[in-house]
Amino acid sequence: MSMTMPLDDRSRRGLPERIGRYQVVERIGRGAMGVVYRAHDAAMGRDVALKVLTTDLEDDPDIRIRFHREAQAAASLSHPNIITIFDVGEDADRFFIVMELLRGATLREFLKQSEPSINRKIDLMRQLCAGLASAHNASIYHRDIKPGNIFVRADGILKILDFGVARLATSSMTAAGFIVGTPDYMSPEQARGDNVNAQSDIFSLGGVFYFMLTGRKPFPATELPRLFQQIQNDDPAPLLETEAPPELAALVMKALAKNVDVRHQSCEELLDELEHIRISHPLTTHRAPVSAGFPNTANTTGADRATSFDAGGQLEVTALPVAPSTDDTVDSLPIGAVNTDDTVTLSAPPTWVNRVAELIDSAVSRVFGRRRRPAARNPSAPTGVRKR
């Protein structure tokens, strides 16, 4: 379904008219590194999703490098379960990435809107593993796998979104010491700021699987210090038999192992185990049509999403402009200001900062120590101590 917007409304909302050769239609959300618009590509006769680097970050060289890295990582991938990149460019100092426009809902929303069967969940898990395996084989790690970065199309096909914090193993920006991702689904090594690899993404996969089966996050703490402690030291509550068959519950707990050597060593290994489980729980129907798994209404009521059907009967779920939600990406915020469901980038203070802080603390302590020191009293009789 094609949409247009009156010029006065466009001006009121502050939308650019065009970016490159693409006519901007509406803002539909935010990605890991910028604002996402719905745009029309007249040359190809199709609507696309166009991600633009956030304006107030354009002068930050690190952010610009990360934005190009996202394009480099995502555009190099070609897999049915990874969002397709059509174009990358720059227009008036605005860097942009053009992607396929998806119709459906994020995994989080899909699970809220429907109650998929266990075999449907297994099917989605297998698609997720297949897409991520393709990225890992290209030495690309996502680093932010979570329900909000996974999309279920109206035809049941799953797509992995937002490689905005993906890291190429061959990139020059692979230094450890940065914590990047969503705290709720971070691996222990990621929470420590260590180097990450495929096993870190597999831990996050385990967290997503746990959420899919139980409706709960694997680590329930809402404060970051306590959450990181749980990720490092605590095991998630065991899955109930009513939530998952024993073999699937064991698979999830293995993926969530603290020790990377205990986890599945690759997404292919995880996929093989899921295939054995799938045989025991065969998919009895084809992937969900439009009416299955999504509300069959012309419009849904919600603060941040509108649902409609186009002329071909396809369900279209479009994000409406709203205030930033807990799924929006934030960088370098104080810990107290970050929700555990946010994507965050935190870095440890440089060594020289710690050293300066120590010197200042030492100087302050000496000053207050002198102020608290009692005055010396004059001795009443010779004591052998020279009077000062």
N, C-alpha and C positions, 0 to 999 in steps of 0.2 A: 504494500500500500504506500503510495507516494503522498507526501504531505508538503504543504507550503505554509508560509507564515506572512501575514501582512507586514509591510515595511515599518509601520509605526510600532507594532508589537515587537518586531525584531530590534528596533532602536531602543525601546524601553527595556528589553532584556539584555541589551549590550552584546548581542550576537554579531560576530563578523559576517559580512555578506558572502564572501568567498575566501577560501584558503587554497592557494594554488588554482587548479582547474575545477575544484569541487565547490559546489554551492551549499552553504551551510543551511540546514533546515531547522534543527533544534539541538539544545544540549540534552544529552541523555544520561550523563553520569561523570564519574571521575575514575581514572585508572591509577596505577601505582605511581606514574610519573606525570600525569597531566589531566586535562579536561577532555572528555569524549563527546563529540558531536555526531549527530546523524547528518549526513551530507549526501548530495546527489552527484554522481559521476555521469555527466551528459554524454561523454565520449563512449562509455560502455553501456549506457542506459540502465544503470542500477543504483540503488541506494547503498551506502557504505557507512561504516563506523570510522570516524576520523579522530585520532587522538593527537592533541596539541600540547606541547610542553607548557606547563603552568607559567603564566606571564611573570610572576614575581620571582621565578627561579631561573629565568633565561640568562641572567648575568652570572650565574654560578657555574664555573667550568666543570666541577665535579658532577653536577646534575646533568649538564649537557652531555658529558661523556657517558653517563649512565643511560640517558635517553637513546643515544646512538647505539649503545650496547644492547638495549632492549630490541631495537630494530634488527641489529646484526644477529642476535640470538634467535628471535622469533622468525625472521624471514628465511633463515637457513633451514628451518624445519618444514617438512611436508608430511602430514599425517592426518587421517580423518578425525582424530580426537584432539587435535591442536588447532586453535583458531588460525585462519589463513591470513597472511599479510599480502596485500596487493601492491602497495607503493610506499615509498619513504621519500620525504623531500623537505625543503625549507622555503618559506614564503615570508618576506618582510621580517626576517629574524625570528620567525616562528617555525620550529621544527615540528613535523607531523608524521604520523604513521597511519596508513589507510588499511583497514581490515574489513573482513566480511561482517555484515550486519546480521546478528543472530536473532532468532525469534524463539522465545521460550522463557526460561527462568533460571536463575542460579540454583545450584543444588540446594542451598539453604531454603530458598523459596519453594522449590519443587517439593521438598519433604514436608513443608508446612501446608501446602495446598493439596497434597494427596497422601495416601497411605500405601506406598508401593509394597508389593509382596517381597518375601525374602529372595525369590529368584530374580525379581526385577532389580533389587539392590545388588545382587551378585553380578548381574549383567553390567550395571553401571560401574562397579568396582573393576571389572575386567577391562572395560573401555578406558578407565582412568589409568590403570597400570600399563596398558598398551601404548597410550599417548606419552606417558612419562618415560617409558622404556626407550621410545624413539629419541626423546631429548637426551637421555643419559648416554645413549650410544653415540651421540654427537658431542659428548663431553659438556653438556649444558645441564645445569642443575637449577631447578625452579626457585627453591628457597622460601617460597611463600604459598605452599599448598594448603588450602583451606576451603570450606564450603562456598565462600563468597567468590572464589577464583575458579570455580567449576560451574559450567553452564550446561543445562539439559535442554536441547532443542525440542520443539513441539513434536518431532518425529521420533524422539527417544535417543538421538545421537548425543553423546557427551562431548564437550569441548573444554580443553584446559585453556584458561585465560591468563593474561597479564604476566608476562615474563619480565616485568619491570624491575624486579630484584634478582632476576636470573643472573648467573655468573658463568661466563665461559671459562673453562679450566685453563685455557691458554691466554686469558686476558691479562693485561698488566696491572689490573686492579684487583688482585687476588690476595692482598695482604690480610692476615688475620687481625683480630682485635675489634671488628665491627659486628654488632648484633643486628641482623636484618631479617625481618619477617614478622609473623603474627605470633605474639607470645603464647596464645592458647595452643598452638600447634607446633611450636618449636621443638626441635630435638635437644637433648641435654648438651651436646657439643655446640650446637648453634647458640643456645642460651649462654654458654660460656664465652662466646666470641671466637671459638676455634674454627679452623678450616672445615668446610662441609663438603660432602660428596653425595653419592647416590644413597647411601644409608641414611643420611639426614632427611632426604625427601621421603624415604620409605617410612621413617618414624612419623613424619607428618601425614603420610597416607594412612598409617595405622590410626592416628587421631581422627582423621576424617571418616574412616570406616567405623570407628567406635561411635562417632556422632550419628552416622547414618543408621546404625543398628539400635541405638539406645535413645537418641534425642538429647543426649547429655555430652558435654565436653569431657574429655578424659581426665582433666585436672580442673577441679571446680573453683579454685581460689580466684578471687576477683582483684586482689592487690598483687602488683608485680613481684615484690620480694617473696611473698608467700608462694606465688605461682611458680617462680623459678626454683624455689626450694622443692616444691612438689615434683616438678619436671626432673630435677636432679636425683631425688631420693625416694619418691613414693611411687607405688604401682597404682594404676587406675583400679576402681572398683570392678570386680569380676562381672562379666556379662551374665545375665540371667538366661536360663534355658528358653524362656518365652521370647527373648530378644534375638537369639541366634543359636543355631545348632552347635554342638560342642566343637566340631572341627573348625568351624568358622570363627568361633570365639578364641580358640587356640591360635589361629592364624593372626588375628588382630593383636593379641597379647604378645606374640612373637615379634611382630612389626614394631611394637611399642617397648621393646626391651631396651634397658639403659645401655647395655654393652653392645657396641656396634657389631661385634663378632657373633653375637647371638641372633641378631636380626637377619632377615632375608638379605642376601648379599647382592641381589639385583631385582629389578622389577619383573624380569623374565621368570625368576624363581617364584616370586609371589604370584605371578600370573598362572604358572603351572599348578600351584596349589589351589588357586581359585577354580581352575578348570576341573580338577578332581572333585571339588565340592559341588561345582555346577552340575556335574553328571548325577550327583545324588539329589539335586534340586533342579531339574530341568526347567527351562523357560517354556511355559505351556502356551504362550501367545506370542505374536509378533510384537516388535517394539511399539510402545504406546502411540496410538493415533492422537489427533488433536484433542479428542474428547476424553482421553484417559490420562490422568495425571495432572490435568490443568482444569481450572474452573471453566465450565461451558456457559459463559455469560458474555453479553456484549460489552459490559464495562464492570470492572471490579472496583469496589471502594477501597481506597488505601491512600496513605499520605504520600507515598513515594513511587507509585507504580500505576500505570494505566494499561488495561488489557483490551484488545480489540481484534476483530477478524478482518483480513483483507478479502478482496474479491475472489481469491482462489480458495478461501476457507482456512488459511493458515492463521494460527494464533500468533499474535504479536504482542509482546509485553515490553513496554517502553518506560524507562525511568523518567519521572518528572523532576523538574528542578526543585531540589529541597536543600535544607541545610545539611552540611556534612554529617554523615552517619558514622557509627563506630566501625564501619568497614572502609572508611576513607583512609588513605595513606597519610601518615605524618612522619616527619623526619626531625630527629634531634630534639624532641620535646622533653621537658622534665618528667621524671618517672611518675610523679603524682598526677600529671595531666593526661596520661595515656590509659585508655581502656585496654583490657587484655585482648580484645578482639580487633584492635587496630593493627595495621602494618606499621612497624616502627623501624627506625635506624638509630641505634645508640652506639656511641664510641667511647672507649675508655680515655680518660685525660692523658695527654702526653706526659712522659717522665719529668720533663722540666717543670710542668705545672705542679706536679706533686712536690718536687724539690722546693720550689718557691713557697708553696703553702707551708711546708715544714719550717722553713726559715722564718716566715712571718709568725707562725705559732710560737716558735722558740723565742723570738724577740718580744712578743706580747707577754709571754710567761715571765720573762726576766723583768720587764717593767712592772708588772703587777706584783712580782715577788719583792721588789725593792720597796714598793708602797706599803706592803703588809709587814715588812721587817720592823720590829720594835726598836725604838731609840735606845742606845747604850746608856746605862746609868753610870754616874761618877762613883767610883769606889769610896767608901767612908774611911778606909784604912789602906795602907800600902799592901798591895797584893802581888806585886811583881809584874803587873800588866801595865804597859805604857799607856798613859792617858792620851786620847786622840783629840 
